């Protein structure tokens, strides 16, 4: 499967008859170097100033060994060298890299590229779907709208090519995946990674199945997830009950109430935030366990919230600090990270005792009082200059921390035999997160129509992350981040409900400034709209469950780019705001205000408009798209066509 051909000026390397590397003296495939970086953290952002002290083009090479399934090369520049072993592992090409010089800490590798090629993935990329022409930083960061657009909560050092392969770099360090050139992709890694994996297959669908199974698919979600909406409500039992009863009286099917303020609140310049002491607040929720039982008796679950931080005013921080469970600064004191306008401590997830401690907190104070799930927030704030129990550097642990944090929560469910019964939903991630995260959410989109940071951005985010292991994906209905002139409107809320109803699950969020934003109960029209769209979502449960099974069994994500099933149609590579929900539903949501007719591109197939029953065969069309009837089409040949056909009659 490996073919190594020497040329007049270097060599070409093929895997499964596809040329991945083309090395010449003038344009070597590999470079190594010595570099350093300065990191300056400002709240959620870590600004990085990099410098390269030395950079060596590894123009010369020696063939140390060669066979049909293995090639070993030594590439060198003077006394500096890199040994690369190419070999087949199962059906993948594996590159094993070794550099004996301990000073070398930078690697550049060039992979063949083509003008007509499209590139996807690199984790949860919100601004673009096709990454060709982009330079993507692989660095975990709070990707709120105040942050930098190309950074994300969940980056991952891998990508998928329309040339039907995936490439994954096994590293936790900062990296840049540069797809700006037409003839090569340049991967720049602040480490000499031990392994690089390449999987080459006959179709894009097979590529996605294989990379997702390689990375790990999420645990199976419980059946109750599909039975209605999760309403985000705050303020204590009386307010929660009042809003819940209003929803139920309007026939909104509610399967869970999500109270992120279960452990207390604090008001800051950013708005209404939470008090990070992971026990229920007896002032806001005087007898929360009894309230949870009351909800459960009506078939409604109670969900909460947790993150990686500890409020320094709380008793849990005092306990953690006493035992040395927080990350330290250079002086050996607890490292206090400045959040919006208050400091907080971070749990040291390199410390096994700290992990066992926070697991015990979750088991006792969350699972123990009846929570059926919780938001698992943060994971992006690990400082690079912190001191960790294990001795790992902050530069290395920063990216990997979200995976450890996710596994902490997964292990709680596993140890309590609650996988498939309880849930949690994560914001941050990195390599390995997918096999531990029960559900992922998109983070803090701004409450507007901006394609990069507002409501539209959840669609490319979901598609790209679906190519990196994640299948159970959702977002805050109405979005979250509110500041200045940005306030959630009725129309934004209602259009976001439409997208959520044609996804795997629905959850609302009041936002950081609930009082200035439109909410699910702000008027009768909104309540009725939400009730209808939730009913449609629940009605689709048989289809959604089939997508869940396919994801579990084969690794195919429910939320898909249209190109995945129509890979010869290059128009689809750049359509970032329409998607397939499974094989058979095409959704082209309205993502601009005051628009009631929408342009849709249909791949070459037999499509039926969900609301009118009109049939189409492909190409660009315009359809009417009033609120409540977003542009949605189903495949005529679908096994679920009878289910889809009935929607227009049952929910006219």
Secondary structure, DSSP 8 states (H G I E B T S, - for coil): -EEEEE-SSEEEEEETTEEEEEEESSS-SEEEEEEEEEEEEETTEEEEEEEEEEEEE--EEEEEEEETTEEEEEEEETTEEEEEEEEEETTEEEEEEE---TT--EEEEEEE--TT--EEEEE--SS-SS-TT-EEEE-B----TTS-TT-BSSEEEEEEETTTEEEEEE--S-EEEE--SSSEEEEEESS--SEEEEEE-SSHHHHHHHHHHHH-------GGGGGSEEEE--S-HHHHHHHHHHHHHTT--EEEEE-TTTT-EEEETTEEEE---SS--TTTSTTHHHHHHHHHTTT-EEEEEE-SEEETTSHHHHHHHHHT-B-B-TTSSB-EEE-SSSEEEEB-TT-HHHHHHHHHHHHHHTGGGT--EEEE-------TT-B-TT---HHHHHHHHHHHHHHHHHHHHHHTT-BTTBEEEES---TTGGGT-SEEE----BSS--TTTSTTHHHHHHHHHHTTT---EE--BT--B-BTTB---HHHHHHHHHHHHTSS--BB---S-GGGS--TTSSHHHHHHHHHHHHHHHHTHHHHHHHHHHHHHH---SEE-GGGT-TT-GGGGG-TT-EEETTTEEEE---STT--EEEEEE-SS-EEETTT--EE-SEEEEEE--TT--EEEEETT-TTHHHHHTHHHHT-
